[in-house]
């Protein structure tokens, strides 16, 4: 499992997101609006929107808020004010970062991202400086306790279009092309598994981060996540899970 997902799962288990429900709703609403604007309001033909809707439901967002955000994206007033930007940067130990934001004020957001990176030992980079080291992929997560027959599950995933299956951690991670997200999700769900899907940027090479740099990096990631405009942060770091757990106790 990628470092990004490990840290997100550790924070989720510790209830770190509960105190941020309002902020979480704001980010999900923006994602729903942009996804609908870019790909239309029909989830079955818009994998990004379907993923955003599932995220909204997981967060217990009211149905009327979901529908309002989608309607805003497909023509209602205000959708064009939101701009999607991908920033690139570096963190401690030279970790490469891709920072996805949705904002209504590009200048404000750029200044805030630059300040957060600088405050935590990082720096903003030029476009293309780190993105070459990442690939856009569909990532599905399945609870490991549901995968009782690894070989059968692997065949199901591959037949659905998966390129890789990692069952070394919980949850089991299935990776495939973005265009196969819908088929993979449907096939694995129809086989009786619980599926959580997302679109992600996965690194081609990673950097091992330990000690004080690991602590600085995780604090940087938390600070970026605390920014209302930041939707997702992807990095090419690898931090031992036991060390992540230990650091989480003090953050």
Secondary structure, 3 states (H helix, E strand, C coil): CCHHHHHHHHHHHCCCCHHHHHHHHHHHHHHHHHHHHHHCCCHHHCHHHHHHHHHHHHCCCCHHHHHHHHHHHCCCCCHHHCEEEEEEEECHHHCEEEEEEEECCHHHHHHHHHHHHHHCCCEEECCCCCHHHEEEEEEEEECHHHCCCHHHHHHHHHHCCEEEEECCCCCEEEEECHHHHHHHHHHHHHCCCCCEEEEEEEECCCEECCHHHHHHHHHHHHHHHHCCCEEEEEECEECCHHHHHHHHHCC
